[in-house]
Amino acid sequence: MNLDIRFDFDRVNRIGLIEAIWGENKSSAQLEDVSKKVLKNNELVFITRINKKKAKNLQNIYKISKYYSDANCLIIGENLNKVVTSKKVAIVSAGTSDLGTSLEAKIALEVYGVNTEMFIDVGVAGLHRLMSQIDMINNCDIVIVCAGMEGALATVIGGLLPQPIIAVPVSVGYGVSKNGKAALKCMLSSCSPGITVMNIDNGYGAAMAALRIIRYFK
């Protein structure tokens, strides 16, 4: 069956964000087709959740590409709709197991020219690790927090810092962690007021939430 992929080229005019391409459930042929259409329209190709095999296929076609294997993201071309801002986003991860989601957020922001700083492996199981970095995190304007297990890191940071906190539950943990559902429910039930919560593993969504804040209040 020949399915015509309809790309949202007007999105950048409406809301200032380009449309990302979900790579996980698309075939190589579909990804090749939509990439060709996007590049023809002089827009950046940003593909999330793309595995190495599909990425290599596109890289053989488009030399102006970069694959981030740890984040499963592929970029082809250059974003001409970058944001001029002095704002910086902290991306905080509880453990190295949260790195893939954290990197997805970092790459998605840097595509728009937004400065980021990563703070890795500062989970609440060793609270001293967080406290040794808290002043540097506080120097950033927005904080994205990626955490699995019970996802308590977002609540702790939300109780310490005044910045917008964007929490991302990660599908890491044993048994009742249930692939990130425990962290999601913990973050949604946070006693730290005003935390924004993304869906499980949605680093890209967290980056776009941060970008909306930056663009609207710049």
C-alpha positions as CSV (number, residue, x, y, z in Angstrom):
1,M,0.0,0.0,0.0
2,N,1.4,3.4,-1.0
3,L,0.8,5.8,1.9
4,D,1.3,9.5,1.3
5,I,2.9,11.1,4.4
6,R,1.5,14.5,5.0
7,F,4.1,16.7,6.8
8,D,3.0,19.7,8.7
9,F,5.1,22.4,7.0
10,D,3.0,25.3,8.5
11,R,3.8,24.3,12.1
12,V,6.8,26.5,12.4
13,N,4.7,29.5,11.3
14,R,1.9,28.7,13.8
15,I,3.9,27.8,16.9
16,G,7.5,28.3,16.1
17,L,8.4,24.6,16.2
18,I,9.3,22.3,13.4
19,E,7.6,18.9,13.1
20,A,9.8,16.1,14.4
21,I,9.5,12.7,12.7
22,W,8.8,9.5,14.8
23,G,11.1,6.9,13.5
24,E,10.3,3.8,15.5
25,N,7.2,2.7,13.7
26,K,8.1,3.9,10.2
27,S,9.8,1.8,7.6
28,S,13.1,2.9,6.0
29,A,11.2,3.7,2.8
30,Q,8.7,5.9,4.7
31,L,11.5,7.8,6.4
32,E,13.4,8.2,3.2
33,D,10.2,9.6,1.5
34,V,9.4,12.1,4.3
35,S,13.0,13.2,4.6
36,K,13.1,14.0,0.9
37,K,10.0,16.1,1.2
38,V,11.2,18.0,4.2
39,L,14.6,18.8,2.7
40,K,13.0,19.9,-0.5
41,N,11.1,22.4,1.6
42,N,14.4,23.7,3.1
43,E,13.5,22.4,6.6
44,L,15.6,20.4,9.0
45,V,14.9,16.6,9.3
46,F,14.8,15.7,13.0
47,I,14.0,12.0,13.6
48,T,13.5,10.5,17.1
49,R,13.4,6.9,18.1
50,I,15.3,5.7,15.0
51,N,17.4,2.6,15.2
52,K,21.0,2.2,13.9
53,K,19.9,0.3,10.8
54,K,17.4,2.9,9.6
55,A,19.7,5.7,10.4
56,K,22.5,4.1,8.4
57,N,20.2,3.8,5.4
58,L,19.5,7.5,5.5
59,Q,23.1,8.5,6.1
60,N,24.1,6.6,3.0
61,I,21.7,8.9,1.1
62,Y,22.3,12.1,2.9
63,K,25.9,13.0,3.9
64,I,24.7,16.1,5.7
65,S,23.5,14.0,8.6
66,K,24.4,13.1,12.1
67,Y,23.2,10.1,14.1
68,Y,23.2,10.2,17.9
69,S,23.1,6.5,18.8
70,D,22.7,7.0,22.6
71,A,19.6,9.1,22.0
72,N,18.4,7.3,18.9
73,C,18.0,10.6,17.1
74,L,19.0,11.5,13.5
75,I,19.5,15.0,12.2
76,I,19.7,15.9,8.5
77,G,20.4,19.4,7.4
78,E,20.3,22.6,9.5
79,N,17.5,24.3,11.3
80,L,17.1,27.8,9.9
81,N,14.5,28.7,12.6
82,K,16.9,29.0,15.6
83,V,16.0,31.0,18.7
84,V,18.1,34.0,19.7
85,T,18.2,33.7,23.5
86,S,20.5,33.9,26.5
87,K,18.4,31.4,28.5
88,K,20.0,28.1,29.5
89,V,18.3,24.8,30.2
90,A,19.6,22.4,32.8
91,I,19.0,18.7,32.0
92,V,19.3,16.7,35.1
93,S,19.2,12.9,35.2
94,A,19.0,10.7,38.2
95,G,21.3,8.0,36.8
96,T,23.2,7.1,33.7
97,S,20.3,4.8,32.8
98,D,18.3,7.9,32.1
99,L,20.9,9.2,29.7
100,G,19.0,8.3,26.5
101,T,16.0,10.4,27.4
102,S,18.2,13.2,28.7
103,L,20.2,13.3,25.5
104,E,17.0,13.4,23.4
105,A,16.0,16.6,25.2
106,K,19.5,18.1,24.9
107,I,19.7,17.4,21.1
108,A,16.2,18.7,20.5
109,L,17.0,22.0,22.3
110,E,20.4,22.5,20.7
111,V,18.9,22.1,17.2
112,Y,17.1,25.4,18.0
113,G,20.4,27.0,19.3
114,V,19.3,26.8,23.0
115,N,22.2,26.4,25.4
116,T,22.0,23.4,27.7
117,E,24.0,22.0,30.5
118,M,23.8,18.3,31.7
119,F,24.0,17.1,35.2
120,I,24.2,13.3,35.2
121,D,23.8,10.8,38.0
122,V,22.5,13.0,40.8
123,G,19.7,10.9,42.0
124,V,18.2,11.1,45.4
125,A,19.7,7.7,46.5
126,G,22.9,9.7,47.0
127,L,21.5,13.1,48.0
128,H,25.0,14.6,48.4
129,R,25.5,14.2,44.7
130,L,22.6,16.5,44.0
131,M,23.5,19.0,46.6
132,S,27.0,19.3,45.3
133,Q,25.5,20.4,41.9
134,I,22.5,22.4,43.1
135,D,24.1,25.8,42.8
136,M,25.1,25.2,39.2
137,I,21.7,23.9,38.4
138,N,20.2,27.0,40.0
139,N,22.2,29.1,37.5
140,C,20.0,27.8,34.7
141,D,16.7,29.3,33.7
142,I,14.6,26.1,33.1
143,V,15.2,22.6,34.6
144,I,14.4,19.4,32.9
145,V,14.5,16.4,35.3
146,C,14.7,12.8,33.9
147,A,14.3,10.0,36.5
148,G,13.1,6.4,36.6
149,M,12.4,4.2,39.6
150,E,10.1,6.3,41.8
151,G,11.0,9.5,40.1
152,A,11.5,11.5,43.3
153,L,14.3,13.7,41.9
154,A,11.8,16.1,40.3
155,T,10.0,16.6,43.6
156,V,13.2,17.3,45.5
157,I,14.5,19.8,42.9
158,G,11.0,21.4,42.7
159,G,11.2,22.0,46.4
160,L,14.6,23.6,46.2
161,L,14.5,25.7,43.1
162,P,12.1,28.4,41.8
163,Q,12.6,27.8,38.0
164,P,10.1,26.0,35.8
165,I,10.6,22.3,36.4
166,I,9.8,19.9,33.6
167,A,9.7,16.3,34.8
168,V,10.2,13.3,32.5
169,P,9.5,9.8,34.0
170,V,11.9,7.2,32.5
171,S,11.2,3.6,32.0
172,V,13.9,2.3,34.3
173,G,13.3,0.2,37.4
174,Y,12.5,-3.2,38.8
175,G,9.1,-4.8,39.2
176,V,6.4,-2.3,40.3
177,S,8.3,0.5,38.5
178,K,6.2,-0.9,35.5
179,N,8.3,0.6,32.7
180,G,8.1,4.2,34.1
181,K,4.5,4.1,35.3
182,A,5.6,4.4,39.0
183,A,7.8,7.4,38.2
184,L,5.0,9.0,36.1
185,K,2.4,8.6,39.0
186,C,4.9,9.9,41.5
187,M,5.7,13.0,39.4
188,L,2.0,13.6,38.8
189,S,1.4,13.3,42.6
190,S,4.4,15.6,43.5
191,C,4.0,17.7,46.6
192,S,6.2,20.4,45.0
193,P,3.8,22.8,43.4
194,G,3.9,23.7,39.7
195,I,5.9,20.9,38.2
196,T,5.1,20.1,34.6
197,V,5.1,16.4,33.8
198,M,5.7,14.8,30.4
199,N,4.9,11.3,29.3
200,I,7.2,8.4,29.9
201,D,10.6,8.7,28.1
202,N,9.4,11.9,26.3
203,G,12.7,13.9,26.3
204,Y,11.7,15.6,23.1
205,G,8.4,16.7,24.6
206,A,10.2,18.2,27.6
207,A,12.6,20.1,25.2
208,M,9.6,21.5,23.3
209,A,7.9,22.6,26.6
210,A,11.1,24.4,27.6
211,L,11.3,26.0,24.1
212,R,7.7,27.3,24.3
213,I,8.6,29.0,27.6
214,I,11.7,30.5,26.1
215,R,10.1,31.7,22.9
216,Y,7.0,33.2,24.6
217,F,8.8,35.1,27.3
218,K,12.0,36.0,25.5
